[in-house]
Every structure is written in structure tokens, then in C-alpha cells.
Amino acid sequence: MNAFKPRETLTEQVARHIENLIAFGQLRSGERIYEGAMAKQMDVSHGSIREGLLLLEKRHLVRNVPRKGAFVTPLDEYFVRSLYETLELHLTHTGRKLVRHWQPEDMARLESLYEQMQACYRKNDLMAFLELGIEYTKASLAYADNYFIVSAIDDLWPSAKRCAFVAFQEGGNRVIEDNLSHMQQSISAIKDRDEDRLADILHRYALQQCQQVLTAIEKTGSRTA
């Protein structure tokens, strides 16, 4: 018998649509999100938009301000540094567990995703590259065995995708190549069951991508000033 898989709710569909508008820069940092206009655009009720925005607040993409409305969370230095510091802490903790306990099917999954990301790079398919990057990191959480860490990382993915897109837009192929290089190094460290090497790779990756995002934000700001 097939397992029951409920369809994504309307609230989740609404949240996913607005999430992508934010992640890919169509709704900008600090911009107000008007419920009425969004409801008309998506052909859904105001209530569905409101529920979707509450879900996105939990995922750190939206701030709901009483009596003022909903606003895209500002993408500033404090936000970016906080994000990458938190991601590094969580991913290093779970990465050490993966190094100790991985099975052949886990390695096959990671290597397959890495190869798919290389193919996306060659085809210049940035959107697919970003989505596969998230799948790659999720696959590395196979042995996290911690409800709170997995839940926290799930809520951080949209912000990670948003920041990665900002970095890729500004840095182009160099940023993608850096990502692929870190993944290749990570796979090697996992294969060798070398916890400390993996932790060092994740630390360097977090610092590098954080700086790439901050540089992109600074350049974008200077052009619009």
C-alpha cells in the first residue's frame, strides 16, 4: 500500500510563491507586502495571504508589524552574519555525525547531487543549481537525529537561498565554482571520515559565502544610492 502523502496546503503554496519572490529579488529588502495586491495577483483570499505571511515570518523572510503591515526582512550585515554563523554551528554538529555513521547509499546520494549541480553549472541553470544545493545540504542531515536542529535548519533554508542568489547574481561563475569546490572537498572529508577536516571546510565555506553576500549587498547599495 502506498503511503498517504497529503497535497501541499493553500497556505503553503502561497508561502512558497512569496518566498520565491523574496529569494529571487522580486520583492526587495525592507519592501512592504500589500495583502490586497498580493491576493488579487494570486487570486486567493486575504486570509490565505495573511496565513502565508505568518508562515514566512517563522522562516525569517517577513516581519509582520502591528498596525503597519508585512515587510520583507531587511537583508543587512547583521542578518547575513547571523545566518551564516548559525548555519555553520548546526551543519558542523550534524556533519560530524554524518562522518561517523554514513552508509554507501548516503555517499551515493551526495555524489549524485554534486554531479547534477555540475551539470546545472555547465548549462548555466542557476535556479536548479540553488535548489540542488539545498537538497545536497538536506541529504547531509541524514544522521542529525535532533528535532530542534532539523526544524531550525528547515526554517533557515529560504534565507540561505535568498543570500546565495544575491551572491551568485553579483559574483557569477566564480561564486558557483567556489560552491562546487567546497562540496567536492566536503565529500572527500566525509569519505575519509575526517571530522576535523570537514569542520574546517564548513567554517571556510561559511566565512567565504558570508563575505560574498556582504560584498554583493554593498555593491548593490552603492549603485542604487
N, C-alpha and C positions, 0 to 999 in steps of 0.2 A: 504494500500500500504506500502511495506517495505521501510524504509529509505535507501537512497543510501549510501553505505559505500565503498569508493574507496580503492583499494588494496594498501598495503604499496609500495612506490616507490622503484626503484632500489637503489637510493641513501640512503634511509632509511634502506634497507636491508643490504647494505654494512656497513653503520654506526653501525647497530646493531651487525653485526658479529665482527667487530673490537672492538666495545665496550665490548663485552663479552671476547674477547681475553685479553683485558686490565684488566677488572674487575676480571677475574679469574686467573690472573697472568701468562698467556702465553706470553704476551708482558709485559716486566718489566719496572719499573720506570726509566725514562730517556732514554729508548731504542729508537733508530731510527726506523721509519717505512718506509720501502722502497716501493715506489709506484709500481715499476715494479714487484717485487717479490709478492706483495700482489695481484696485478691484475692477475698475472699468477695463483696464488693459488686459487683465487676466480673465475677465468675465466670471468673477466669483463674488461672493458677498463680502461686505466689510468685515464681518465676523471671521471669515476664513483668513483674510489678510492679517487681522489682529492676532489670531492664534499662531499664524506662521511667524509673525514678528516676535512674539513671545518665545517661540522655539529658537529663533535666531539670536535672541538676547542670551539665551543659555549657551549658545555656540560662539558668543563673543563678537558677533558681526554687527549687532544692532544695540543701541541704547534707547530704551523707552523712557522718556522724560515726562513725568506727570504734568498734565495740562498744556504740554507743548508738542508732544508727538514723538515719533520714532526717528532716530537719526543713525546713519551709518557710523559705526565706531571709528573714531579718528585713527588713522594709520600714522603714528608718530614714533619717535625714537623709544619712548618708554614702553609702548605697546610691543614693538618689534623685539626689543631686547628681552622683555618679559617672556614673550612667546618662545624664543629660541633657547633661553635658559631653562624653561620648564620642559620643553621637548627633549633637550639633552638629558636632563635628570631622569625622565621617565624612560626614554629609549635606551639609555645606558643600563639602567636597572634591569629592564626586560631583555636587553641584548645579552647580558651576562648569563641569564637563564637559558636563552636560546643556544649560546655557545656550549653550555654544559650538556644539553639534552636533545639537540636536534637529531632528526632521523633522515634517512636518504630522501624521503618524499618531500621533506621541508626544503632541503637543498635544491632539489629538482624544481620546486616551485619558485624559489628565489632566482635561480639561474634562468628559468623560462621568462620571468618578468623582466629581468635585466636584458635579455635578448630582444624582447618585444620593445623595450624602451630604446634600445639601439636602433631598431627598425624605424621607430617613430622619429628619432633624430635624423636619420637619413632621408625620411620623407618630409621633414620639416613640419610634422604634425604636433604642434605644441600642446594643444588641448589633450590629446590622447596621452602624450608624454606625462603631463601633470597627473592625470587620472591613474596611470600605471604606477607612477611614483608613490601615490597614496596606497595603492594595492600592494606594492612592494613592502612598504613600511608596515602595513597591516599584517602581511604574511609573516613578518619578522616577530610579531607579537604572539605567535602560536603558543609560547610557553610562559606568557606573562603571569597567568594564574593569580591575578589580582583584580578584583572587580573595580576598585576605585581608580586604578591606573588606566585600565582599558576604557572605562567610562570617561575619564578626563581627556584621554587622547582622542577619543571619538569627537568630543566637543571642540578640540583644538584643530582637527583636520581642515575645516573651512578656512580658518585664519592662516594655516600653513599654506594652503593652496593659493589664497589671496596674495600672500607675501611672495611665494615662488613666482607667481605670474608677474608681479611688479619687477622682480629681479630679472626674469627672462626677457621681459619687454625692453628693458634698458641694456642688459648685458649681452643679449643674443646668444649665439652659439657657444661663446666662452663659458657662460653660466651652465648651459646644458652639459658641456663637456666636463666641467668640474663635478657636476652631479653624477655623471656616469663613472668618472674616475673614483669618487668616493664609494660608490656602490660596488665596483669591482674590488676595491681594497677591502671593503666590509665582508664580501663573500669569501675572499681569501682568508681573512682572520677567523671567520666562523668555521670554515672548513678545517682550519688548523686548531680549532678550539682554544684560541688565544684571547682570553677575556680582556687583558690589559691593552692589547693592540687594538681590539675593536673599540674599547672605551676611548682610546686616543683618537681613532679615526672619527668617531661620532663627535668628539669635542672639537676637532679641527673643522669638521663639516658645519657644525652649528655656528662657530665663530665666522667662518667664511661666508655662509649664506646670510647670516645676520648682517654682516658688513655690506654685502652686495645689495640687500634690500634697502639699507640705510642710504647707501650711495645713490641708488635709483630714486628714492624719495627726495633726497636733496637736489638732484638734478632736475627732477620734475618740478619741484617747488621753485627753483631758480628760473625756469623757463616760463612759469605762469605768474611770477611776481610782477 
